[in-house]
């Protein structure tokens, strides 16, 4: 069927610009909801089988019937359709799904030239790493999202078939096919691409290098429009959220707040939630989400104060879903307050409740909490097991933000064990999912940790710096002030690693003052740590001593922080004391002791044996 404006019932669909209207109201379908409608419109009056729908909507993915059923339910809600007395979507049990009314062409309000149809083939994983099989659909999906609103392109996923390019183009009505390949080599990531036209020969073939697969996807998405037409624009987050208040203004503010909350924009979420509560003071869902946003800003006392009324025994008649959500936030609060075992007990009880109610997402969230708590207690075996359980459920549900968080936390466990390549791959997978979901803040956090892994792997400083510069931009876009502060400190860390110690002193002192005014305690602690490093490398041991003896806000599980004391002794030529302090640190932190730490200890021992100082940068 020719693309353009079509009407069925009171629904109008613009297949060229991917717009959907109910009456005069512009709807905001998720990508797969729109794609489901497009498939049904183009197949009308035929019925599409369950297998056909899954193959077209989730190419090369193993998806359960439950995921398809959930998509159909969301699409019905979008159309205001009733499954019992359907006007638009009819399920033929045991057969499939079809569109009921006949789509009728309707003149477009503004005629546009036809767009060039490009088919996007599954990505070829030629990296030699089985862990990268996820790029086959993950990278294609992220590019599809970034290119879907291009004014001169119509891009669609093409399932893998044993067919020649010409046959595929004819079958799917495409003028060109885009083929991507992840090349061999762990770092940097190399992504090549070909654009094939009807002859089957490549008209463009290029390769790009980046610090991660998601970064390569960003570069490719920026370059392709230059080859294929005018620059495109990434689609906005189209998530819709249920209404829970009788006040429509409060509901609108609540929906906006959830989008900010899911994107990691916690201050913006707090502002919208407080406005919603001004409209409806008894809006319980807004209250619990406000507690969650305060917790995520580390304002724990305020979060607990907001949460307490919701957990009061007198509210026993409250919606069980709100009670469960409140207890989930309570579990997070207990964890943040250092009450790890109490948090785990709360999560274990919630898992039982979720299983009784059939709430799979709540169950997955609590497995995640148990896993991260186990990691905090140093129990990596149970951490892998519990977070893996959460990941399996999120995959079953097709809940990508949960999958991203689970992969991120699995990476943290690998990171803590010094398993650098495994950690990097998991962070990279999480980053790709967050990128695809539009969760800038979470994407930046994953990319930041990847930069830290690059440093631990002793990759060149310029590669660490490049990853940090790109990370800072994402933090800036998401409005994460603390994230920007952390990157600023780590960029000066790179300067010190490159020997620019003198030049780093003034910027570090300024950052420490700024962070004190902004009450950013952890970045201030890290900046002071880097200032100590710079002073020691410049032989300013007295200033280093004074900084080290200031009150410490944190005691992170990183040997380097305590090795600073040993290095002070070394710079004062007290080699015996330097060795004793460093060996004590090694005994305290056997799991996080790295080659760079061992090199310092070996240097101290050599100086003790030879009774001679030698340059030993820290």
C-alpha positions in Angstrom: 0.0 0.0 0.0 1.3 3.4 -0.9 2.6 5.4 2.1 1.0 8.7 3.2 -2.0 9.8 5.3 -4.5 7.0 5.9 -7.6 7.0 8.1 -9.4 4.1 9.8 -12.2 5.0 12.1 -11.1 8.1 14.0 -7.4 7.2 13.7 -5.2 8.9 11.2 -1.7 7.6 10.5 1.1 9.3 8.5 3.4 6.5 7.5 6.0 8.9 5.9 6.5 11.1 9.0 5.6 8.4 11.5 2.8 10.4 13.1 -0.4 9.0 14.6 -3.6 11.0 15.5 -6.8 10.1 17.3 -9.2 12.7 16.0 -7.2 15.9 16.2 -5.0 14.7 19.1 -1.4 13.8 18.2 -0.5 10.5 20.0 2.9 9.5 21.0 3.4 5.8 20.2 6.5 3.9 21.1 8.5 2.7 18.1 7.2 -0.9 18.1 3.6 0.3 18.7 3.8 2.4 15.5 5.6 -0.4 13.7 2.9 -2.9 14.7 0.2 -0.6 13.3 2.2 0.0 10.1 2.5 -3.8 9.5 -1.2 -4.3 10.1 -2.2 -1.4 7.8 0.1 -2.6 5.0 -1.2 -6.2 5.4 -4.9 -5.3 5.5 -7.2 -7.2 5.1 -4.9 -10.1 5.8 -4.2 -11.5 9.2 -0.5 -11.5 10.4 0.5 -14.6 12.4 2.2 -14.4 15.8 5.4 -15.7 14.2 5.3 -13.1 11.4 4.8 -10.3 13.9 7.6 -11.4 16.2 10.0 -11.9 13.2 9.3 -8.4 11.9 9.1 -6.5 15.2 12.0 -8.3 17.0 14.3 -9.5 14.2 16.7 -12.3 15.3 15.6 -12.1 18.9 14.0 -14.8 21.0 10.8 -13.2 22.3 8.1 -14.8 24.3 4.3 -14.6 23.5 4.0 -12.5 26.6 6.1 -9.7 25.1 3.9 -9.6 22.0 0.7 -9.7 24.0 2.0 -6.8 26.1 2.8 -4.8 23.0 -0.7 -5.5 21.6 -2.3 -4.4 25.0 -0.3 -1.1 24.9 -1.3 -0.5 21.3 -5.0 -1.1 22.1 -4.7 1.4 25.0 -3.1 3.9 22.7 -6.0 3.6 20.2 -8.6 3.5 23.0 -9.6 0.0 21.8 -11.4 -2.6 23.8 -10.3 -6.3 23.5 -13.8 -7.5 24.3 -15.5 -5.3 21.7 -12.7 -4.3 19.4 -13.0 -1.5 16.8 -9.5 -1.7 15.5 -7.5 -4.7 16.4 -9.0 -8.2 16.3 -7.1 -11.2 17.8 -7.9 -14.4 16.1 -7.0 -17.0 18.7 -4.5 -19.6 17.4 -4.1 -17.6 14.2 -2.9 -14.0 14.7 -3.9 -10.3 14.6 -5.5 -8.1 11.9 -6.7 -4.6 11.5 -10.6 -4.4 11.4 -11.4 -1.2 9.4 -10.3 -0.6 5.9 -7.6 2.1 5.8 -8.7 4.9 3.4 -6.2 7.3 1.8 -6.4 10.9 2.9 -4.6 13.9 1.4 -1.6 15.0 3.3 -1.7 18.5 4.9 1.6 19.2 3.3 2.8 17.2 0.3 6.4 16.0 0.6 8.7 14.3 -1.9 8.9 10.5 -1.5 11.6 9.4 1.0 14.4 7.0 0.1 13.7 3.6 1.6 16.8 2.0 3.2 16.9 -1.5 4.7 19.0 -2.0 7.8 20.4 -5.6 7.9 21.4 -7.3 11.2 24.9 -6.3 12.3 27.7 -8.8 11.6 29.7 -9.7 14.7 33.2 -10.3 13.3 35.0 -9.3 16.5 35.6 -12.9 17.5 34.0 -12.2 20.9 30.8 -14.2 21.5 29.8 -11.7 24.2 29.2 -9.2 21.4 26.4 -11.2 19.7 24.0 -8.6 21.2 25.1 -6.1 18.7 23.3 -7.9 15.9 20.0 -6.3 16.9 21.1 -3.8 19.6 23.2 -1.6 17.3 20.7 -1.8 14.5 17.9 -0.6 16.8 19.9 2.3 18.1 20.6 3.5 14.6 17.0 3.0 13.6 15.9 5.2 16.5 18.4 7.9 15.6 17.5 7.9 11.9 13.7 7.3 12.1 12.8 11.0 11.8 15.2 11.8 9.0 13.2 14.0 6.5 14.4 12.2 3.4 14.9 8.6 4.6 12.6 5.7 5.5 14.8 3.2 7.4 13.5 -0.3 8.4 15.0 -3.4 10.0 15.4 -6.3 7.6 15.4 -9.8 9.1 18.3 -12.0 8.1 17.4 -14.2 5.2 19.3 -16.4 2.7 18.8 -14.1 -0.2 20.8 -11.8 -2.4 20.7 -8.0 -1.8 18.6 -7.5 -5.0 16.0 -10.0 -3.7 15.8 -8.3 -0.3 15.4 -4.9 -1.8 12.6 -6.1 -4.1 10.9 -8.0 -1.2 11.0 -5.0 1.2 10.7 -2.2 -1.4 14.1 -0.7 -0.6 16.4 1.3 -2.8 19.4 0.4 -0.7 20.6 -1.8 2.1 22.9 -0.8 4.9 25.2 -3.5 6.2 27.3 -3.0 9.4 30.1 -5.1 10.8 31.9 -5.1 14.1 35.6 -5.7 13.3 38.1 -7.8 15.3 40.0 -6.1 18.1 39.1 -5.3 21.7 40.2 -1.7 21.8 39.6 0.6 20.1 36.2 -0.6 18.7 36.1 -0.7 14.9 32.9 -0.5 13.1 32.7 -0.7 9.3 29.6 -0.1 7.1 28.5 -0.6 3.5 25.6 0.9 1.7 24.5 -1.5 -1.1 22.4 -0.4 -4.1 20.4 -2.6 -6.5 23.5 -3.9 -8.3 24.7 -5.5 -5.0 27.9 -3.4 -5.1 28.8 -1.1 -2.3 28.4 2.6 -3.1 29.9 3.6 0.2 32.3 1.7 2.5 34.0 3.2 5.5 35.4 2.3 8.9 35.4 4.3 12.1 37.2 3.8 15.4 35.9 4.7 18.9 36.3 3.9 22.6 33.0 1.9 22.6 30.4 0.3 20.3 27.8 2.9 21.4 30.2 5.7 20.7 30.8 4.2 17.2 27.0 4.1 16.7 26.8 7.8 17.6 29.5 8.7 15.0 27.8 6.6 12.4 24.4 8.1 13.0 25.9 11.6 12.5 27.8 10.6 9.3 25.1 8.6 7.5 22.7 11.6 7.0 25.5 13.5 5.4 25.8 10.7 2.9 22.1 10.1 2.4 20.4 13.4 2.8 20.0 16.3 5.3 21.0 15.8 8.9 18.4 13.9 10.9 17.2 14.2 14.5 17.0 11.5 17.1 13.5 10.6 18.2 12.3 11.9 21.5 11.5 9.6 24.4 7.9 8.6 23.7 7.2 6.7 26.9 3.7 7.1 28.2 2.8 6.7 31.8 -0.5 5.9 33.5 -2.6 8.5 35.2 -3.2 8.0 38.9 -4.9 11.3 40.0 -8.3 12.8 39.3 -6.5 16.1 38.6 -5.4 16.1 34.9 -2.8 18.8 35.5 -1.3 16.7 38.3 -1.3 13.7 36.0 0.5 15.6 33.3 3.2 16.8 35.7 3.5 13.3 37.1 4.1 11.9 33.6 6.7 14.5 32.9 8.4 13.7 36.2 8.6 10.0 35.4 10.3 10.7 32.1 12.9 12.8 34.0 13.2 10.2 36.7 13.8 7.4 34.2 16.3 9.5 32.3 18.3 10.1 35.6 17.3 13.8 35.7 16.4 13.7 39.4 16.2 17.4 40.2 13.9 18.0 37.3 11.8 15.0 38.4 11.6 16.5 42.0 10.4 19.8 40.7 7.6 18.3 38.6 6.5 16.0 41.4 6.3 18.9 43.9 4.2 20.8 41.4 1.9 17.7 41.0 1.4 17.5 44.8 0.5 21.2 44.8 -2.3 20.3 42.5 -3.3 17.1 44.4 -1.9 16.8 48.0 -3.2 13.2 48.3 -1.5 12.0 45.1 0.2 8.9 46.6 2.1 7.9 43.5 3.6 11.3 43.3 4.6 11.1 47.0 6.4 7.8 46.6 8.2 8.9 43.4 9.2 12.1 45.2 10.8 10.0 47.9 12.6 8.0 45.2 13.9 11.1 43.5 15.2 12.5 46.8 16.9 9.2 47.6 18.6 9.3 44.2 19.9 12.7 45.1 21.4 11.3 48.3 19.0 13.4 50.4 18.2 10.4 52.6 16.6 12.2 55.6 14.2 14.0 53.3 13.4 10.8 51.4 12.6 8.9 54.6 10.4 11.8 55.8 8.5 11.7 52.6 8.1 7.9 52.7 7.1 7.5 56.3 3.4 8.4 55.9 3.0 5.9 53.1 4.4 3.1 55.3 2.2 4.0 58.3 0.1 1.1 59.5 -3.0 3.3 59.3 -2.6 3.2 55.5 -3.2 -0.5 55.4 -6.1 0.1 52.9 -3.8 1.8 50.5 -3.3 0.4 46.9 -1.0 -2.7 47.3 1.0 -1.5 44.3 1.8 1.8 46.1 2.8 -0.1 49.3 5.1 -2.4 47.3 6.7 0.6 45.6 7.1 2.4 48.9 8.8 -0.7 50.4 11.1 -0.9 47.4 12.3 2.7 48.0 12.7 1.8 51.7 14.9 -1.1 50.7 17.1 1.3 48.7 17.2 3.8 51.6 18.3 1.1 54.0 21.1 0.2 51.6 22.2 3.8 51.2 22.3 4.2 55.0 24.6 1.3 55.4 21.9 -1.1 56.8 22.7 -3.7 54.2 21.2 -6.7 56.0 18.0 -4.8 56.8 17.8 -3.9 53.1 18.2 -7.5 52.1 15.5 -8.7 54.4 13.1 -6.1 53.0 14.0 -7.2 49.4 13.6 -10.9 50.2 10.1 -10.2 51.6 9.2 -8.2 48.5 10.3 -11.1 46.2 7.8 -13.3 48.0 5.1 -10.7 47.7 5.9 -10.1 44.0 5.8 -13.9 43.2 2.4 -14.1 45.0 1.0 -11.2 42.9 2.7 -12.2 39.7 4.5 -8.9 39.5 7.6 -10.0 37.6 9.1 -6.5 37.4 8.9 -5.9 41.1 10.5 -9.4 41.6 13.4 -8.5 39.2 14.0 -5.2 41.0 14.4 -7.0 44.3 16.7 -9.6 42.9 18.8 -6.7 41.7 18.8 -5.2 45.2 19.8 -8.5 46.7 22.7 -8.8 44.2 24.0 -5.3 44.7 23.8 -5.8 48.5 25.7 -9.1 48.2 28.4 -7.3 46.2 28.7 -4.7 48.9 29.2 -7.5 51.4 32.0 -9.0 49.2 29.9 -12.0 48.2 30.5 -12.0 44.5 29.1 -15.5 43.9 25.6 -14.5 45.2 26.0 -11.1 43.5 26.4 -12.7 40.1 23.6 -15.2 40.8 21.0 -12.6 42.0 21.8 -9.9 39.4 21.8 -12.6 36.7 18.3 -13.7 37.9 17.1 -10.1 37.6 18.6 -9.8 34.1 16.8 -13.0 33.0 13.4 -11.6 34.1 14.0 -8.2 32.5 14.9 -9.9 29.3 11.7 -12.0 29.5 9.7 -8.8 30.0 11.6 -6.9 27.3 12.2 -4.2 29.9 15.3 -2.5 28.5 16.1 0.0 31.3 16.2 -3.0 33.8 18.4 -4.9 31.4 20.8 -2.0 31.3 20.9 -1.6 35.0 21.5 -5.3 35.5 24.3 -5.3 33.0 25.8 -2.2 34.7 25.7 -3.9 38.1 27.2 -7.1 36.7 30.0 -5.0 35.3 30.5 -3.5 38.8 31.0 -7.0 40.2 33.6 -7.8 37.5 35.2 -4.4 38.1 35.5 -5.1 41.8 37.2 -8.5 41.1 39.7 -6.9 38.7 38.2 -8.7 35.7 38.8 -5.7 33.4 37.7 -7.0 30.0 34.6 -8.7 31.3 33.7 -5.4 33.2 34.3 -3.3 30.1 32.1 -5.5 27.9 29.2 -5.4 30.4 29.5 -1.6 30.8 29.6 -1.4 27.0 26.4 -3.5 26.7 24.7 -1.3 29.3 25.8 1.9 27.6 24.3 0.7 24.3 20.9 0.0 26.0 20.8 3.3 27.9 21.7 5.1 24.7 18.9 3.3 22.9 16.4 4.2 25.7 17.5 7.9 25.7 18.7 7.6 29.4 21.6 10.0 29.0 22.6 10.1 32.7 22.8 6.3 33.0 24.7 6.2 29.7 27.2 8.7 31.0 27.7 6.7 34.2 28.4 3.5 32.2 30.8 5.4 29.9 32.5 7.0 33.0 33.1 3.5 34.4 34.5 2.4 31.1 37.1 5.2 31.2 38.1 4.0 34.7 38.5 0.5 33.4 40.6 1.8 30.6 42.9 3.4 33.2 43.0 0.2 35.2 44.0 -1.7 32.1 46.8 0.8 31.6 45.5 1.9 28.2 47.1 5.1 26.8 46.2 8.3 28.7 44.9 9.9 25.5 42.3 7.2 25.2 41.1 7.6 28.8 41.0 11.4 28.3 38.9 11.0 25.1 36.4 8.8 26.8 36.1 11.3 29.7 35.6 14.3 27.4 32.7 12.5 25.7 31.3 11.4 29.0 31.3 15.0 30.4 29.2 16.2 27.4 26.6 13.5 28.2 26.6 14.5 31.9 26.2 18.1 30.8 23.3 17.3 28.5 21.5 15.5 31.3 22.2 18.3 33.9 24.1 16.0 36.2 26.3 18.4 38.2 28.0 15.8 40.3 28.8 13.7 37.2 30.4 16.7 35.5 32.4 17.3 38.7 33.7 13.8 38.8 34.8 14.0 35.1 36.6 17.3 35.8 38.6 15.7 38.5 39.5 12.7 36.4 40.6 14.9 33.5 43.1 16.5 35.9 44.1 13.0 36.9 45.0 12.5 33.3 47.1 15.7 33.4 49.0 14.4 36.4 49.6 11.0 34.7 51.1 12.9 31.8 53.5 14.8 34.1 51.6 18.2 34.2 51.7 18.3 38.0 52.5 22.0 38.4 49.9 23.1 36.0 47.2 21.0 37.8 47.7 22.6 41.2 45.6 25.7 40.7 42.7 24.0 38.9 42.5 21.4 41.6 42.5 24.0 44.4 39.7 25.9 42.5 37.7 22.7 42.1 38.0 21.9 45.8 36.7 25.4 46.7 33.9 25.1 44.1 32.8 21.6 45.4 32.8 22.9 49.0 30.3 25.6 48.0 28.2 23.2 46.0 28.3 20.6 48.8 29.7 18.0 46.4 31.5 16.0 49.0 32.7 13.0 47.0 34.1 15.0 44.1 35.8 17.2 46.7 37.4 14.1 48.3 38.7 12.9 44.9 40.0 16.3 44.0 41.9 16.5 47.2 43.3 13.1 46.5 44.6 14.2 43.1 46.1 17.3 44.7 48.0 15.1 47.1 49.4 13.1 44.1 50.5 16.3 42.4 52.2 17.6 45.6 54.0 14.3 46.1 55.3 14.2 42.5 56.5 17.8 43.0 58.3 16.8 46.3 55.9 19.0 48.4 55.6 16.5 51.2 54.6 18.9 53.9 51.6 20.1 51.9 50.7 16.5 51.1 50.9 15.6 54.8 48.5 18.4 55.7 46.0 17.4 53.1 46.1 13.7 54.1 45.5 14.6 57.8 42.4 16.6 57.0 39.1 14.9 58.0 38.3 12.2 55.3 34.7 12.2 54.1 35.0 8.7 52.5 36.9 5.5 52.9 36.7 4.0 49.4 37.8 0.4 48.7 40.8 1.6 46.6 44.4 0.8 47.8 45.7 4.0 46.1 44.1 6.3 48.6 46.0 4.6 51.5 49.2 4.2 49.5 49.5 8.0 49.5 50.7 7.8 53.2 53.3 5.2 52.1 54.5 7.5 49.3 54.8 10.4 51.7 57.2 8.3 53.7 59.1 7.3 50.5 59.5 11.0 49.5 60.9 11.7 52.9 63.4 8.8 52.4 61.9 6.7 55.1 62.0 3.6 52.9 61.4 1.1 55.8 58.2 3.0 56.8 57.1 3.2 53.1 57.4 -0.6 52.7 55.6 -1.4 56.0 52.7 0.9 55.1 52.4 -0.4 51.6 52.5 -4.0 52.6 49.7 -3.4 55.2 47.6 -1.8 52.4 48.2 -4.9 50.2 47.0 -7.2 53.0 43.9 -5.1 53.6 42.9 -4.9 49.9 44.0 -8.2 48.2 41.0 -8.2 45.8 41.6 -4.7 44.4 45.4 -4.8 44.4 46.6 -4.0 40.9 49.8 -3.9 38.9 50.2 -0.1 39.4 50.0 -0.7 43.2 52.5 -3.5 43.0 55.0 -1.3 41.1 55.0 1.2 43.9 55.6 -1.5 46.5 58.4 -3.0 44.4 59.9 0.5 44.0 59.8 1.1 47.8 61.5 -2.3 48.4 64.2 -1.6 45.9 64.9 1.7 47.5 65.1 0.1 50.9 67.6 -2.6 49.6 69.8 0.0 47.8 69.3 2.8 50.4 68.8 5.1 47.4 65.9 7.2 46.3 64.8 7.2 42.7 62.0 9.0 40.8 58.7 7.0 41.4 55.7 8.9 40.2 52.4 8.1 41.9 
